[in-house]
Amino acid sequence: MANAGPNAPGRTSVWLDGKVRRRGQPSGLDRERITEATVRLLDTDGLAKFSMRRLATELNVTAMSVYWYVDTKDDLLELALDAAFGGLDLPDPEADEDWREQLRTIAREYRGLLVRHPWVSPLAGTFLNIGPNSLALSRIVHRVIRKSGLPAHGITGAISAVFQFVYGFGTIEGHFIARAGQAGMTQDAYFRHAMASATRSPDAAEILKENEEIMAARGGDTVEDMRDRDFTFALELLVAGIEAKVATPPQGRGDQRDQPK
């Protein structure tokens, strides 16, 4: 999903500026090795702790060696972001498969990406996101949604509805898992701790009391179970919404229902 908003004045994209051409230097590095190490560090240390010096140490080279391949830290983060999108297992939109199932597959894959790599969500909203893997995802998503039969003017709205939902859901899920890990707790233990803490606030306790029936009906033995049920149900609502729009005849200016009585 392409998002505008580079985080430096005048900066466009590493994919446009011709900054990814250098390779094969005596250090034994190459762009792919540097990018892979960047992804590993972002996964283990997080975005806030990532630095070029830390990366150089990981690669056992000097920081200047890294700068031979990328001009800035932002360039490297943008490369790592697109590399993460390359890990998606995406359907073939030309295959003889129902668009609904293909859309569900893409949504689940995108959610998994955001959970595995919590640093992806802030970067996806920062960079132009026109690397080859990101563009491949965008192309497949557009072709799958087109198979639904929606009119052209509804394609981008449907994509936004589904994938902004997945983006928000996966981002919150990934951050929750990260906070639980930082606290040295399982997700279930962290959830119980958070709920117990919330009940100490009179306002929060009142809301939780009002929602007891909803929480009970939600079902699931674990936090992961509850989350999976919520995600699946919400995604099915969106798929049903697309189906409903396809089944609804367009109301043009000449439609009798639009005429004054």
PyRosetta script that sets phi, psi and omega in degrees:
from pyrosetta import init, pose_from_sequence

init()
pose = pose_from_sequence("MANAGPNAPGRTSVWLDGKVRRRGQPSGLDRERITEATVRLLDTDGLAKFSMRRLATELNVTAMSVYWYVDTKDDLLELALDAAFGGLDLPDPEADEDWREQLRTIAREYRGLLVRHPWVSPLAGTFLNIGPNSLALSRIVHRVIRKSGLPAHGITGAISAVFQFVYGFGTIEGHFIARAGQAGMTQDAYFRHAMASATRSPDAAEILKENEEIMAARGGDTVEDMRDRDFTFALELLVAGIEAKVATPPQGRGDQRDQPK")
pose.set_psi(1, 116.7)
pose.set_omega(1, -178.3)
pose.set_phi(2, -77.1)
pose.set_psi(2, 134.6)
pose.set_omega(2, 178.7)
pose.set_phi(3, -132.8)
pose.set_psi(3, 130.4)
pose.set_omega(3, 177.8)
pose.set_phi(4, -80.0)
pose.set_psi(4, 162.3)
pose.set_omega(4, 174.2)
pose.set_phi(5, 121.6)
pose.set_psi(5, 53.5)
pose.set_omega(5, 175.8)
pose.set_phi(6, -58.2)
pose.set_psi(6, 147.8)
pose.set_omega(6, -170.3)
pose.set_phi(7, -96.6)
pose.set_psi(7, 24.0)
pose.set_omega(7, 174.0)
pose.set_phi(8, -143.9)
pose.set_psi(8, 138.6)
pose.set_omega(8, -177.8)
pose.set_phi(9, -57.4)
pose.set_psi(9, 129.1)
pose.set_omega(9, 177.2)
pose.set_phi(10, 81.5)
pose.set_psi(10, -9.2)
pose.set_omega(10, -179.2)
pose.set_phi(11, -79.5)
pose.set_psi(11, 137.8)
pose.set_omega(11, 177.5)
pose.set_phi(12, -106.9)
pose.set_psi(12, -82.6)
pose.set_omega(12, -178.8)
pose.set_phi(13, -157.1)
pose.set_psi(13, 146.7)
pose.set_omega(13, 175.9)
pose.set_phi(14, -62.0)
pose.set_psi(14, -25.4)
pose.set_omega(14, -179.6)
pose.set_phi(15, -78.1)
pose.set_psi(15, -12.5)
pose.set_omega(15, 179.7)
pose.set_phi(16, -106.5)
pose.set_psi(16, -24.3)
pose.set_omega(16, -170.8)
pose.set_phi(17, -89.1)
pose.set_psi(17, 1.8)
pose.set_omega(17, 178.5)
pose.set_phi(18, 67.1)
pose.set_psi(18, 32.1)
pose.set_omega(18, -174.6)
pose.set_phi(19, -98.1)
pose.set_psi(19, 7.1)
pose.set_omega(19, -174.7)
pose.set_phi(20, -117.8)
pose.set_psi(20, 39.4)
pose.set_omega(20, -173.3)
pose.set_phi(21, -103.2)
pose.set_psi(21, -16.1)
pose.set_omega(21, -170.3)
pose.set_phi(22, -86.4)
pose.set_psi(22, 138.3)
pose.set_omega(22, 178.1)
pose.set_phi(23, -164.1)
pose.set_psi(23, 169.4)
pose.set_omega(23, 171.7)
pose.set_phi(24, 71.8)
pose.set_psi(24, 35.4)
pose.set_omega(24, 179.7)
pose.set_phi(25, -88.5)
pose.set_psi(25, 165.8)
pose.set_omega(25, -176.3)
pose.set_phi(26, -57.5)
pose.set_psi(26, -22.4)
pose.set_omega(26, -178.9)
pose.set_phi(27, -65.1)
pose.set_psi(27, -14.8)
pose.set_omega(27, -178.5)
pose.set_phi(28, 83.5)
pose.set_psi(28, 4.5)
pose.set_omega(28, 179.6)
pose.set_phi(29, -83.6)
pose.set_psi(29, 163.1)
pose.set_omega(29, 165.2)
pose.set_phi(30, -149.0)
pose.set_psi(30, 168.6)
pose.set_omega(30, -174.6)
pose.set_phi(31, -60.7)
pose.set_psi(31, -38.3)
pose.set_omega(31, -178.1)
pose.set_phi(32, -65.2)
pose.set_psi(32, -43.4)
pose.set_omega(32, 179.7)
pose.set_phi(33, -64.0)
pose.set_psi(33, -41.5)
pose.set_omega(33, 179.3)
pose.set_phi(34, -64.7)
pose.set_psi(34, -42.7)
pose.set_omega(34, -179.6)
pose.set_phi(35, -65.1)
pose.set_psi(35, -43.1)
pose.set_omega(35, 178.4)
pose.set_phi(36, -60.2)
pose.set_psi(36, -42.8)
pose.set_omega(36, 178.8)
pose.set_phi(37, -65.8)
pose.set_psi(37, -36.6)
pose.set_omega(37, 177.8)
pose.set_phi(38, -62.3)
pose.set_psi(38, -45.5)
pose.set_omega(38, 178.9)
pose.set_phi(39, -60.4)
pose.set_psi(39, -43.0)
pose.set_omega(39, 179.8)
pose.set_phi(40, -61.1)
pose.set_psi(40, -45.0)
pose.set_omega(40, -179.3)
pose.set_phi(41, -67.0)
pose.set_psi(41, -40.2)
pose.set_omega(41, 177.9)
pose.set_phi(42, -63.3)
pose.set_psi(42, -36.3)
pose.set_omega(42, 178.4)
pose.set_phi(43, -67.8)
pose.set_psi(43, -40.3)
pose.set_omega(43, -174.9)
pose.set_phi(44, -86.5)
pose.set_psi(44, -39.2)
pose.set_omega(44, -174.0)
pose.set_phi(45, -102.8)
pose.set_psi(45, -22.5)
pose.set_omega(45, -177.2)
pose.set_phi(46, 90.8)
pose.set_psi(46, 164.5)
pose.set_omega(46, -176.2)
pose.set_phi(47, -66.3)
pose.set_psi(47, -39.6)
pose.set_omega(47, -174.9)
pose.set_phi(48, -63.9)
pose.set_psi(48, -32.1)
pose.set_omega(48, -176.1)
pose.set_phi(49, -93.4)
pose.set_psi(49, -5.1)
pose.set_omega(49, -176.9)
pose.set_phi(50, -72.1)
pose.set_psi(50, 137.0)
pose.set_omega(50, 176.7)
pose.set_phi(51, -148.6)
pose.set_psi(51, 158.0)
pose.set_omega(51, 178.0)
pose.set_phi(52, -66.0)
pose.set_psi(52, -33.1)
pose.set_omega(52, 178.6)
pose.set_phi(53, -66.4)
pose.set_psi(53, -42.0)
pose.set_omega(53, 178.0)
pose.set_phi(54, -64.1)
pose.set_psi(54, -38.6)
pose.set_omega(54, 178.1)
pose.set_phi(55, -64.6)
pose.set_psi(55, -44.1)
pose.set_omega(55, 179.7)
pose.set_phi(56, -60.6)
pose.set_psi(56, -39.9)
pose.set_omega(56, 177.6)
pose.set_phi(57, -63.1)
pose.set_psi(57, -42.4)
pose.set_omega(57, 178.5)
pose.set_phi(58, -60.2)
pose.set_psi(58, -37.3)
pose.set_omega(58, -178.2)
pose.set_phi(59, -88.2)
pose.set_psi(59, -6.2)
pose.set_omega(59, -179.0)
pose.set_phi(60, 61.1)
pose.set_psi(60, 44.0)
pose.set_omega(60, 176.7)
pose.set_phi(61, -136.3)
pose.set_psi(61, 177.8)
pose.set_omega(61, 174.5)
pose.set_phi(62, -84.4)
pose.set_psi(62, 157.6)
pose.set_omega(62, 178.2)
pose.set_phi(63, -61.0)
pose.set_psi(63, -34.0)
pose.set_omega(63, 179.8)
pose.set_phi(64, -64.4)
pose.set_psi(64, -29.2)
pose.set_omega(64, 177.4)
pose.set_phi(65, -65.2)
pose.set_psi(65, -37.9)
pose.set_omega(65, 178.9)
pose.set_phi(66, -66.2)
pose.set_psi(66, -40.3)
pose.set_omega(66, -177.4)
pose.set_phi(67, -67.9)
pose.set_psi(67, -9.5)
pose.set_omega(67, 174.6)
pose.set_phi(68, -68.4)
pose.set_psi(68, -28.0)
pose.set_omega(68, -174.3)
pose.set_phi(69, -99.4)
pose.set_psi(69, -26.1)
pose.set_omega(69, 177.3)
pose.set_phi(70, -137.3)
pose.set_psi(70, 145.5)
pose.set_omega(70, -177.3)
pose.set_phi(71, -81.4)
pose.set_psi(71, -32.9)
pose.set_omega(71, -174.9)
pose.set_phi(72, -141.0)
pose.set_psi(72, 165.4)
pose.set_omega(72, 173.7)
pose.set_phi(73, -62.2)
pose.set_psi(73, -38.8)
pose.set_omega(73, 179.0)
pose.set_phi(74, -60.9)
pose.set_psi(74, -39.6)
pose.set_omega(74, 177.4)
pose.set_phi(75, -58.5)
pose.set_psi(75, -43.0)
pose.set_omega(75, -177.9)
pose.set_phi(76, -68.5)
pose.set_psi(76, -40.3)
pose.set_omega(76, 178.0)
pose.set_phi(77, -63.3)
pose.set_psi(77, -36.7)
pose.set_omega(77, 179.1)
pose.set_phi(78, -68.0)
pose.set_psi(78, -36.7)
pose.set_omega(78, 175.2)
pose.set_phi(79, -64.7)
pose.set_psi(79, -42.2)
pose.set_omega(79, 179.1)
pose.set_phi(80, -64.0)
pose.set_psi(80, -39.6)
pose.set_omega(80, 179.3)
pose.set_phi(81, -59.6)
pose.set_psi(81, -47.1)
pose.set_omega(81, -179.1)
pose.set_phi(82, -68.5)
pose.set_psi(82, -33.3)
pose.set_omega(82, 176.7)
pose.set_phi(83, -62.3)
pose.set_psi(83, -38.3)
pose.set_omega(83, 178.2)
pose.set_phi(84, -63.4)
pose.set_psi(84, -40.8)
pose.set_omega(84, 177.8)
pose.set_phi(85, -64.2)
pose.set_psi(85, -23.8)
pose.set_omega(85, 178.0)
pose.set_phi(86, -69.5)
pose.set_psi(86, -12.6)
pose.set_omega(86, 179.6)
pose.set_phi(87, -85.6)
pose.set_psi(87, 1.2)
pose.set_omega(87, -179.3)
pose.set_phi(88, -77.4)
pose.set_psi(88, 137.7)
pose.set_omega(88, 175.8)
pose.set_phi(89, -98.7)
pose.set_psi(89, 95.2)
pose.set_omega(89, -169.6)
pose.set_phi(90, -101.5)
pose.set_psi(90, 148.7)
pose.set_omega(90, 178.7)
pose.set_phi(91, -75.7)
pose.set_psi(91, 164.2)
pose.set_omega(91, 175.7)
pose.set_phi(92, -92.6)
pose.set_psi(92, 112.3)
pose.set_omega(92, -177.2)
pose.set_phi(93, -64.1)
pose.set_psi(93, -17.2)
pose.set_omega(93, 178.9)
pose.set_phi(94, -87.1)
pose.set_psi(94, -8.5)
pose.set_omega(94, -179.3)
pose.set_phi(95, -71.1)
pose.set_psi(95, 156.5)
pose.set_omega(95, 179.5)
pose.set_phi(96, -81.4)
pose.set_psi(96, 73.1)
pose.set_omega(96, -178.2)
pose.set_phi(97, -137.6)
pose.set_psi(97, 142.0)
pose.set_omega(97, -177.4)
pose.set_phi(98, -60.7)
pose.set_psi(98, 138.3)
pose.set_omega(98, -177.6)
pose.set_phi(99, -61.3)
pose.set_psi(99, -31.6)
pose.set_omega(99, -178.7)
pose.set_phi(100, -62.5)
pose.set_psi(100, -46.7)
pose.set_omega(100, -179.4)
pose.set_phi(101, -67.5)
pose.set_psi(101, -36.4)
pose.set_omega(101, 177.4)
pose.set_phi(102, -65.7)
pose.set_psi(102, -39.9)
pose.set_omega(102, 178.2)
pose.set_phi(103, -64.8)
pose.set_psi(103, -41.8)
pose.set_omega(103, 176.9)
pose.set_phi(104, -60.5)
pose.set_psi(104, -41.8)
pose.set_omega(104, 179.9)
pose.set_phi(105, -62.0)
pose.set_psi(105, -46.4)
pose.set_omega(105, -179.5)
pose.set_phi(106, -63.5)
pose.set_psi(106, -42.9)
pose.set_omega(106, -179.3)
pose.set_phi(107, -62.1)
pose.set_psi(107, -43.8)
pose.set_omega(107, 178.7)
pose.set_phi(108, -64.6)
pose.set_psi(108, -40.6)
pose.set_omega(108, 178.8)
pose.set_phi(109, -63.1)
pose.set_psi(109, -43.8)
pose.set_omega(109, -179.1)
pose.set_phi(110, -65.6)
pose.set_psi(110, -42.1)
pose.set_omega(110, 176.3)
pose.set_phi(111, -58.9)
pose.set_psi(111, -46.6)
pose.set_omega(111, 179.6)
pose.set_phi(112, -60.0)
pose.set_psi(112, -39.0)
pose.set_omega(112, 178.0)
pose.set_phi(113, -60.6)
pose.set_psi(113, -45.8)
pose.set_omega(113, -178.3)
pose.set_phi(114, -66.1)
pose.set_psi(114, -32.0)
pose.set_omega(114, 179.6)
pose.set_phi(115, -76.8)
pose.set_psi(115, -42.7)
pose.set_omega(115, -179.5)
pose.set_phi(116, -67.0)
pose.set_psi(116, -34.3)
pose.set_omega(116, -176.0)
pose.set_phi(117, -126.3)
pose.set_psi(117, 81.5)
pose.set_omega(117, -177.1)
pose.set_phi(118, -59.0)
pose.set_psi(118, -21.2)
pose.set_omega(118, 179.3)
pose.set_phi(119, -74.1)
pose.set_psi(119, -14.3)
pose.set_omega(119, -178.5)
pose.set_phi(120, -66.1)
pose.set_psi(120, -40.9)
pose.set_omega(120, -174.2)
pose.set_phi(121, -61.9)
pose.set_psi(121, -46.2)
pose.set_omega(121, 177.4)
pose.set_phi(122, -66.4)
pose.set_psi(122, -34.2)
pose.set_omega(122, -179.9)
pose.set_phi(123, -72.9)
pose.set_psi(123, -33.9)
pose.set_omega(123, 179.1)
pose.set_phi(124, -64.8)
pose.set_psi(124, -25.7)
pose.set_omega(124, 176.8)
pose.set_phi(125, -93.1)
pose.set_psi(125, 3.5)
pose.set_omega(125, -176.1)
pose.set_phi(126, -108.0)
pose.set_psi(126, -42.9)
pose.set_omega(126, -173.6)
pose.set_phi(127, -98.4)
pose.set_psi(127, 162.8)
pose.set_omega(127, 179.7)
pose.set_phi(128, -62.6)
pose.set_psi(128, -31.2)
pose.set_omega(128, 172.2)
pose.set_phi(129, 64.4)
pose.set_psi(129, 58.2)
pose.set_omega(129, 179.4)
pose.set_phi(130, -122.6)
pose.set_psi(130, 27.9)
pose.set_omega(130, 173.7)
pose.set_phi(131, -69.3)
pose.set_psi(131, 165.1)
pose.set_omega(131, -175.1)
pose.set_phi(132, -60.3)
pose.set_psi(132, -38.6)
pose.set_omega(132, -178.8)
pose.set_phi(133, -72.2)
pose.set_psi(133, -38.8)
pose.set_omega(133, 177.3)
pose.set_phi(134, -66.3)
pose.set_psi(134, -40.6)
pose.set_omega(134, 178.5)
pose.set_phi(135, -66.7)
pose.set_psi(135, -35.5)
pose.set_omega(135, 177.2)
pose.set_phi(136, -62.9)
pose.set_psi(136, -41.6)
pose.set_omega(136, 177.0)
pose.set_phi(137, -62.2)
pose.set_psi(137, -46.6)
pose.set_omega(137, -179.3)
pose.set_phi(138, -60.5)
pose.set_psi(138, -42.4)
pose.set_omega(138, -179.2)
pose.set_phi(139, -63.3)
pose.set_psi(139, -43.7)
pose.set_omega(139, -179.0)
pose.set_phi(140, -67.0)
pose.set_psi(140, -43.0)
pose.set_omega(140, 179.4)
pose.set_phi(141, -59.8)
pose.set_psi(141, -45.9)
pose.set_omega(141, -179.8)
pose.set_phi(142, -61.4)
pose.set_psi(142, -42.6)
pose.set_omega(142, -177.6)
pose.set_phi(143, -68.8)
pose.set_psi(143, -36.4)
pose.set_omega(143, 178.3)
pose.set_phi(144, -66.8)
pose.set_psi(144, -45.2)
pose.set_omega(144, -179.8)
pose.set_phi(145, -64.2)
pose.set_psi(145, -35.9)
pose.set_omega(145, 178.2)
pose.set_phi(146, -61.9)
pose.set_psi(146, -33.0)
pose.set_omega(146, 179.6)
pose.set_phi(147, -64.9)
pose.set_psi(147, -17.8)
pose.set_omega(147, -178.7)
pose.set_phi(148, -69.6)
pose.set_psi(148, -22.9)
pose.set_omega(148, -177.0)
pose.set_phi(149, 95.9)
pose.set_psi(149, 5.0)
pose.set_omega(149, 176.3)
pose.set_phi(150, -63.2)
pose.set_psi(150, 146.6)
pose.set_omega(150, 174.2)
pose.set_phi(151, -66.6)
pose.set_psi(151, 159.5)
pose.set_omega(151, -175.1)
pose.set_phi(152, -56.4)
pose.set_psi(152, -37.0)
pose.set_omega(152, -176.3)
pose.set_phi(153, -70.9)
pose.set_psi(153, -12.0)
pose.set_omega(153, -179.9)
pose.set_phi(154, -100.4)
pose.set_psi(154, -5.2)
pose.set_omega(154, -174.6)
pose.set_phi(155, -61.5)
pose.set_psi(155, -51.6)
pose.set_omega(155, -176.1)
pose.set_phi(156, -67.4)
pose.set_psi(156, -33.5)
pose.set_omega(156, 177.9)
pose.set_phi(157, -65.3)
pose.set_psi(157, -40.9)
pose.set_omega(157, 178.8)
pose.set_phi(158, -65.8)
pose.set_psi(158, -41.9)
pose.set_omega(158, 178.4)
pose.set_phi(159, -62.3)
pose.set_psi(159, -43.5)
pose.set_omega(159, 179.1)
pose.set_phi(160, -62.2)
pose.set_psi(160, -43.7)
pose.set_omega(160, -178.5)
pose.set_phi(161, -59.4)
pose.set_psi(161, -46.2)
pose.set_omega(161, -176.8)
pose.set_phi(162, -73.2)
pose.set_psi(162, -49.9)
pose.set_omega(162, -168.9)
pose.set_phi(163, -87.4)
pose.set_psi(163, -20.5)
pose.set_omega(163, 168.7)
pose.set_phi(164, -71.3)
pose.set_psi(164, -34.4)
pose.set_omega(164, 173.5)
pose.set_phi(165, -61.9)
pose.set_psi(165, -49.4)
pose.set_omega(165, -178.6)
pose.set_phi(166, -62.5)
pose.set_psi(166, -41.0)
pose.set_omega(166, 179.2)
pose.set_phi(167, -58.7)
pose.set_psi(167, -48.4)
pose.set_omega(167, 180.0)
pose.set_phi(168, -66.2)
pose.set_psi(168, -43.8)
pose.set_omega(168, -178.8)
pose.set_phi(169, -63.3)
pose.set_psi(169, -49.5)
pose.set_omega(169, -177.9)
pose.set_phi(170, -66.3)
pose.set_psi(170, -34.8)
pose.set_omega(170, 178.5)
pose.set_phi(171, -64.4)
pose.set_psi(171, -48.8)
pose.set_omega(171, 179.8)
pose.set_phi(172, -63.9)
pose.set_psi(172, -41.3)
pose.set_omega(172, 179.3)
pose.set_phi(173, -62.5)
pose.set_psi(173, -46.0)
pose.set_omega(173, -179.9)
pose.set_phi(174, -62.5)
pose.set_psi(174, -39.6)
pose.set_omega(174, 179.2)
pose.set_phi(175, -68.9)
pose.set_psi(175, -36.7)
pose.set_omega(175, 177.4)
pose.set_phi(176, -62.7)
pose.set_psi(176, -46.3)
pose.set_omega(176, 179.4)
pose.set_phi(177, -61.7)
pose.set_psi(177, -41.1)
pose.set_omega(177, 179.5)
pose.set_phi(178, -64.3)
pose.set_psi(178, -41.9)
pose.set_omega(178, 179.7)
pose.set_phi(179, -65.2)
pose.set_psi(179, -39.4)
pose.set_omega(179, 177.6)
pose.set_phi(180, -62.1)
pose.set_psi(180, -42.7)
pose.set_omega(180, 178.8)
pose.set_phi(181, -64.6)
pose.set_psi(181, -41.0)
pose.set_omega(181, 178.3)
pose.set_phi(182, -64.0)
pose.set_psi(182, -30.4)
pose.set_omega(182, 178.4)
pose.set_phi(183, -82.9)
pose.set_psi(183, -3.7)
pose.set_omega(183, -178.5)
pose.set_phi(184, 69.6)
pose.set_psi(184, 30.1)
pose.set_omega(184, -176.6)
pose.set_phi(185, -125.2)
pose.set_psi(185, 156.6)
pose.set_omega(185, 170.8)
pose.set_phi(186, -71.5)
pose.set_psi(186, 165.7)
pose.set_omega(186, 178.4)
pose.set_phi(187, -61.4)
pose.set_psi(187, -40.4)
pose.set_omega(187, -178.4)
pose.set_phi(188, -66.5)
pose.set_psi(188, -43.0)
pose.set_omega(188, 179.1)
pose.set_phi(189, -65.2)
pose.set_psi(189, -39.5)
pose.set_omega(189, 179.5)
pose.set_phi(190, -66.6)
pose.set_psi(190, -38.4)
pose.set_omega(190, 178.6)
pose.set_phi(191, -63.6)
pose.set_psi(191, -44.6)
pose.set_omega(191, 179.0)
pose.set_phi(192, -63.6)
pose.set_psi(192, -40.2)
pose.set_omega(192, 178.5)
pose.set_phi(193, -63.0)
pose.set_psi(193, -43.7)
pose.set_omega(193, -179.4)
pose.set_phi(194, -65.2)
pose.set_psi(194, -41.6)
pose.set_omega(194, -179.6)
pose.set_phi(195, -66.9)
pose.set_psi(195, -40.2)
pose.set_omega(195, 178.5)
pose.set_phi(196, -64.1)
pose.set_psi(196, -39.1)
pose.set_omega(196, 178.2)
pose.set_phi(197, -66.8)
pose.set_psi(197, -39.0)
pose.set_omega(197, -177.7)
pose.set_phi(198, -64.8)
pose.set_psi(198, -34.3)
pose.set_omega(198, -177.9)
pose.set_phi(199, -67.9)
pose.set_psi(199, -12.9)
pose.set_omega(199, 177.3)
pose.set_phi(200, -78.1)
pose.set_psi(200, -12.6)
pose.set_omega(200, 174.2)
pose.set_phi(201, -93.8)
pose.set_psi(201, 120.7)
pose.set_omega(201, -178.0)
pose.set_phi(202, -54.1)
pose.set_psi(202, -43.6)
pose.set_omega(202, -178.9)
pose.set_phi(203, -65.3)
pose.set_psi(203, -45.7)
pose.set_omega(203, 179.7)
pose.set_phi(204, -65.7)
pose.set_psi(204, -40.1)
pose.set_omega(204, 179.8)
pose.set_phi(205, -61.5)
pose.set_psi(205, -38.2)
pose.set_omega(205, 179.6)
pose.set_phi(206, -64.6)
pose.set_psi(206, -42.8)
pose.set_omega(206, 179.7)
pose.set_phi(207, -66.0)
pose.set_psi(207, -41.9)
pose.set_omega(207, 179.2)
pose.set_phi(208, -63.1)
pose.set_psi(208, -38.0)
pose.set_omega(208, 178.3)
pose.set_phi(209, -63.4)
pose.set_psi(209, -43.3)
pose.set_omega(209, 179.7)
pose.set_phi(210, -63.1)
pose.set_psi(210, -28.6)
pose.set_omega(210, -174.8)
pose.set_phi(211, -99.4)
pose.set_psi(211, 9.8)
pose.set_omega(211, -178.1)
pose.set_phi(212, -56.2)
pose.set_psi(212, -44.6)
pose.set_omega(212, -178.1)
pose.set_phi(213, -62.8)
pose.set_psi(213, -41.5)
pose.set_omega(213, 179.6)
pose.set_phi(214, -65.2)
pose.set_psi(214, -44.0)
pose.set_omega(214, 179.7)
pose.set_phi(215, -62.8)
pose.set_psi(215, -39.0)
pose.set_omega(215, 179.8)
pose.set_phi(216, -66.7)
pose.set_psi(216, -40.8)
pose.set_omega(216, -179.6)
pose.set_phi(217, -71.2)
pose.set_psi(217, -20.9)
pose.set_omega(217, -179.1)
pose.set_phi(218, -60.2)
pose.set_psi(218, -36.8)
pose.set_omega(218, 176.9)
pose.set_phi(219, 73.8)
pose.set_psi(219, 177.7)
pose.set_omega(219, 179.6)
pose.set_phi(220, 101.9)
pose.set_psi(220, 134.3)
pose.set_omega(220, -178.8)
pose.set_phi(221, -85.5)
pose.set_psi(221, -21.3)
pose.set_omega(221, -177.7)
pose.set_phi(222, -131.7)
pose.set_psi(222, 167.5)
pose.set_omega(222, 175.9)
pose.set_phi(223, -59.3)
pose.set_psi(223, -41.1)
pose.set_omega(223, 179.5)
pose.set_phi(224, -62.5)
pose.set_psi(224, -41.1)
pose.set_omega(224, 178.0)
pose.set_phi(225, -61.4)
pose.set_psi(225, -47.4)
pose.set_omega(225, -179.6)
pose.set_phi(226, -61.1)
pose.set_psi(226, -42.2)
pose.set_omega(226, -178.5)
pose.set_phi(227, -65.9)
pose.set_psi(227, -42.7)
pose.set_omega(227, 179.5)
pose.set_phi(228, -61.7)
pose.set_psi(228, -40.3)
pose.set_omega(228, 179.0)
pose.set_phi(229, -65.4)
pose.set_psi(229, -42.1)
pose.set_omega(229, 178.7)
pose.set_phi(230, -62.2)
pose.set_psi(230, -45.6)
pose.set_omega(230, -178.0)
pose.set_phi(231, -62.7)
pose.set_psi(231, -47.3)
pose.set_omega(231, -178.3)
pose.set_phi(232, -62.1)
pose.set_psi(232, -44.1)
pose.set_omega(232, -179.1)
pose.set_phi(233, -65.0)
pose.set_psi(233, -45.0)
pose.set_omega(233, -179.7)
pose.set_phi(234, -63.6)
pose.set_psi(234, -40.6)
pose.set_omega(234, 179.4)
pose.set_phi(235, -64.9)
pose.set_psi(235, -39.3)
pose.set_omega(235, 178.4)
pose.set_phi(236, -65.8)
pose.set_psi(236, -34.2)
pose.set_omega(236, 174.5)
pose.set_phi(237, -60.5)
pose.set_psi(237, -41.7)
pose.set_omega(237, -178.9)
pose.set_phi(238, -69.6)
pose.set_psi(238, -41.0)
pose.set_omega(238, 176.7)
pose.set_phi(239, -61.4)
pose.set_psi(239, -44.1)
pose.set_omega(239, 178.6)
pose.set_phi(240, -62.2)
pose.set_psi(240, -36.0)
pose.set_omega(240, 177.7)
pose.set_phi(241, -63.9)
pose.set_psi(241, -40.8)
pose.set_omega(241, 177.1)
pose.set_phi(242, -64.5)
pose.set_psi(242, -44.5)
pose.set_omega(242, 178.0)
pose.set_phi(243, -58.2)
pose.set_psi(243, -43.1)
pose.set_omega(243, -179.0)
pose.set_phi(244, -63.9)
pose.set_psi(244, -40.0)
pose.set_omega(244, 179.3)
pose.set_phi(245, -66.7)
pose.set_psi(245, -37.9)
pose.set_omega(245, 178.3)
pose.set_phi(246, -65.1)
pose.set_psi(246, -38.3)
pose.set_omega(246, -177.1)
pose.set_phi(247, -78.1)
pose.set_psi(247, -14.9)
pose.set_omega(247, -178.1)
pose.set_phi(248, -87.2)
pose.set_psi(248, 121.2)
pose.set_omega(248, 179.6)
pose.set_phi(249, -62.6)
pose.set_psi(249, 140.9)
pose.set_omega(249, 177.5)
pose.set_phi(250, -65.2)
pose.set_psi(250, 144.6)
pose.set_omega(250, 179.5)
pose.set_phi(251, -106.2)
pose.set_psi(251, 91.0)
pose.set_omega(251, -179.0)
pose.set_phi(252, -81.3)
pose.set_psi(252, 179.0)
pose.set_omega(252, -177.8)
pose.set_phi(253, -65.1)
pose.set_psi(253, -25.4)
pose.set_omega(253, -179.0)
pose.set_phi(254, -90.2)
pose.set_psi(254, 0.6)
pose.set_omega(254, -179.7)
pose.set_phi(255, -66.6)
pose.set_psi(255, 134.0)
pose.set_omega(255, -177.4)
pose.set_phi(256, -59.0)
pose.set_psi(256, -29.5)
pose.set_omega(256, -179.0)
pose.set_phi(257, -69.1)
pose.set_psi(257, -17.0)
pose.set_omega(257, 179.9)
pose.set_phi(258, -90.8)
pose.set_psi(258, -6.2)
pose.set_omega(258, -174.8)
pose.set_phi(259, -84.0)
pose.set_psi(259, 145.0)
pose.set_omega(259, 177.0)
pose.set_phi(260, -67.6)
pose.set_psi(260, 146.8)
pose.set_omega(260, -178.3)
pose.set_phi(261, -102.8)
pose.dump_pdb("model.pdb")
